[in-house]
Amino acid sequence: MTVDTDSIEKAYKIEILFQERMIHNLQHWQSIFSLLTGVGVLFIYFFKNKNIWFLGSGIALCVIGILVILTVGYAIYIGKKNVTRVIDRYENAEKKA
């Protein structure tokens, strides 16, 4: 079975662009959850002695936001490693051809 090198090259480039775009999307989500954590901090600050429900909501927002930020950050880290792995594979395939 013969494989067209142009189609392999195109597939690698599309895959690299796709993964970089998904990493960019994850960075946007990380920013959104950072904002959510900030809202939680504001709830804690302004309602610490006034309303127990807003205080509890602020604590919950902070905890959930921080956990999601860490999880998305880890996904970004793994995604960047994967992109470099795909680029290395592409360069190795290019050298063989």
Sequence and secondary structure as in RCSB ss.txt:
>XXXX:A:sequence
MTVDTDSIEKAYKIEILFQERMIHNLQHWQSIFSLLTGVGVLFIYFFKNKNIWFLGSGIALCVIGILVILTVGYA
IYIGKKNVTRVIDRYENAEKKA
>XXXX:A:secstr
    HHHHHHHHHHHHHHHHHHHHHHHHHHHHHHHHHHHHHHHHHHHTTT HHHHHHHHHHHHHHHHHHHHHHHH
HHHHHHHHHHHHHHHHHHHHH 
